[in-house]
Amino acid sequence: YGEYYGRINNLGSGLAKLPELSKGSTVIIYAETQKLWMLSAFAAWRQGYVVGTIYATLGADGAEFGINQSGAKMVFADGKLLKVLASIASKLTQCKRVMVFKAEDMDGPAVAQLKEAGIEVTTLAEIEESGANAPQVVIADPDPDPLFVLLHLVDPLSRALTCTGAHAVEPRGDRRAHVHIRHDGQPQGCAHL
């Protein structure tokens, strides 16, 4: 656990050095759930970034919609999804960087297409190393109010519902939370997490 925590801090410090990110920036994780997915999420949260996820099974339309709708500045990605990102690179309006989980996935035409669209492509290891070679950057205490959970729900066929926030998260004694979900400022229901 100590080694993993060190990696989280190093990656977080490396992320803090990136010019496109600042506290409150949105980053997307477009990958299957795995150890590097969690490392990326924890490192981003430590720097005060909003973390959104896009299922690895969503195709180009779903990925484009989720990345643009959230205003993401950066996408963490599995190498096998680089082809999808490359196919929509010219349509990504705010994305400045794609961070690939593994260095061996950096070769190929997909990386060239992303770079041609003006999107930096780096590896997680590069950013982690950059953070390890710099003083640790720790964000100020998070704002206590309001607590906000980013939810991004997309019907890939109709794009009927996009819920970008869950407000009024109420912690409960049984380690679950009661979440009031809103869409466009209107109550839409609630969920128990």
C-alpha positions in Angstrom: 0.0 0.0 0.0 2.9 2.4 0.7 4.3 1.9 -2.7 0.9 2.4 -4.4 0.3 5.6 -2.3 3.7 6.9 -3.4 2.8 6.3 -7.0 -0.5 8.2 -6.5 1.4 11.1 -5.0 4.0 11.1 -7.8 1.4 10.9 -10.6 -0.7 13.6 -8.8 2.4 15.9 -8.6 3.1 15.3 -12.3 -0.5 16.1 -13.2 -0.3 19.4 -11.2 2.6 20.5 -13.5 0.6 20.1 -16.7 -0.4 23.5 -18.0 -3.9 22.4 -19.1 -5.0 21.3 -15.7 -6.0 23.3 -12.6 -8.1 22.6 -9.5 -11.6 21.8 -10.7 -10.5 20.7 -14.2 -12.4 17.7 -15.6 -10.4 14.6 -16.7 -11.9 11.5 -18.2 -10.8 7.9 -17.7 -11.6 5.9 -20.9 -10.6 2.4 -20.0 -11.6 -0.9 -18.5 -11.4 -0.9 -14.7 -7.9 -2.0 -13.6 -5.1 -1.0 -11.3 -4.0 1.9 -13.5 -7.5 3.2 -13.7 -7.7 3.5 -9.9 -4.2 5.0 -9.8 -5.2 7.7 -12.3 -8.5 8.4 -10.4 -6.8 8.7 -7.0 -4.0 10.9 -8.4 -6.6 13.2 -10.1 -8.8 13.5 -7.0 -5.7 14.4 -4.9 -5.2 17.4 -7.1 -8.8 18.5 -6.9 -9.8 17.4 -10.5 -13.3 16.2 -11.4 -13.0 12.6 -12.6 -15.5 11.3 -15.2 -15.5 7.9 -16.7 -16.6 6.6 -20.1 -17.1 2.9 -20.5 -14.5 1.2 -22.6 -17.4 -0.5 -24.5 -18.7 2.8 -25.8 -17.7 3.6 -29.4 -16.6 6.8 -31.0 -20.0 8.6 -30.8 -20.3 7.9 -27.0 -16.7 8.8 -26.3 -16.9 12.0 -28.3 -20.2 13.0 -26.6 -18.9 12.3 -23.1 -15.5 14.0 -23.5 -17.0 17.1 -25.1 -20.1 17.3 -22.8 -17.9 17.1 -19.7 -15.4 19.7 -21.0 -12.6 17.4 -20.2 -9.1 18.8 -20.7 -7.4 15.4 -20.5 -8.3 11.7 -21.1 -6.5 8.7 -19.4 -6.8 5.9 -21.9 -6.1 2.2 -22.5 -3.9 1.8 -25.5 -6.5 -0.4 -27.2 -8.8 2.6 -27.2 -6.4 5.0 -28.9 -7.9 4.1 -32.3 -11.3 5.3 -31.1 -9.8 8.5 -29.7 -7.8 9.1 -32.9 -11.0 8.7 -35.0 -12.7 11.6 -33.1 -9.6 13.7 -32.4 -10.5 16.5 -34.7 -14.0 16.7 -33.0 -12.7 17.0 -29.4 -13.2 20.6 -28.6 -11.4 21.0 -25.2 -9.2 18.0 -24.8 -5.5 18.9 -24.8 -3.9 15.7 -23.8 -4.3 11.9 -23.9 -2.4 10.0 -21.3 -1.8 6.4 -22.3 -1.5 3.8 -19.5 1.4 1.8 -21.0 4.4 3.0 -23.0 4.2 0.0 -25.4 0.9 1.3 -26.7 2.4 4.6 -27.9 3.5 3.5 -31.3 1.3 3.6 -34.3 -0.9 5.8 -36.5 -3.4 6.6 -33.7 -0.8 8.5 -31.8 0.1 10.5 -35.0 -3.6 11.3 -35.6 -4.0 12.6 -32.1 -0.9 14.8 -32.4 -2.0 16.1 -35.8 -5.2 17.3 -34.1 -3.2 19.2 -31.6 -3.6 16.8 -28.7 -0.5 15.9 -26.7 0.0 12.2 -26.1 2.1 11.1 -23.1 2.4 8.0 -21.0 1.4 7.6 -17.4 5.0 6.6 -16.6 6.3 9.9 -18.0 4.0 12.0 -15.9 4.6 9.9 -12.8 8.3 10.2 -13.3 8.0 14.0 -13.7 6.1 14.1 -10.4 8.7 11.9 -8.6 11.5 14.3 -9.7 9.7 17.4 -8.3 8.5 18.5 -4.9 5.2 16.8 -4.0 2.3 19.0 -4.9 -0.7 18.7 -2.6 -3.8 20.7 -3.2 -5.4 22.8 -0.6 -8.2 21.3 1.5 -11.2 20.6 -0.7 -14.2 22.9 -0.5 -16.5 21.4 2.2 -19.7 22.6 0.5 -21.1 21.6 -1.8 -20.1 18.0 -2.0 -20.6 17.0 -5.6 -20.4 13.7 -7.4 -20.0 13.7 -11.2 -22.3 11.2 -12.9 -22.4 11.0 -16.6 -25.2 8.8 -18.0 -25.6 8.4 -21.7 -28.0 6.3 -23.7 -25.6 5.6 -26.6 -28.5 5.2 -29.0 -30.6 8.2 -28.3 -28.4 10.3 -26.0 -31.6 10.9 -24.1 -30.2 11.6 -20.7 -27.1 13.3 -19.6 -26.8 13.8 -15.9 -23.7 15.6 -15.0 -24.1 16.0 -11.3 -25.4 14.5 -8.2 -26.0 17.1 -5.5 -26.8 16.8 -1.8 -24.8 13.7 -1.1 -25.8 12.6 2.3 -23.5 10.1 4.1 -25.2 7.4 6.0 -24.1 5.2 8.8 -24.2 2.1 6.8 -21.4 3.3 4.5 -23.9 4.2 1.7 -24.9 7.6 0.5 -28.3 8.9 -0.5 -27.8 10.9 -3.7 -30.3 13.4 -5.1 -29.8 13.5 -8.9 -30.5 16.6 -10.9 -30.4 17.2 -14.6 -30.4 20.8 -15.9 -31.1 22.0 -12.4 -34.3 20.0 -12.1 -34.8 17.1 -9.6 -34.7 13.7 -11.4 -34.7 11.2 -8.6 -32.3 9.7 -6.1 -30.0 6.8 -5.8 -28.3 4.9 -3.0 -24.6 4.3 -3.4 
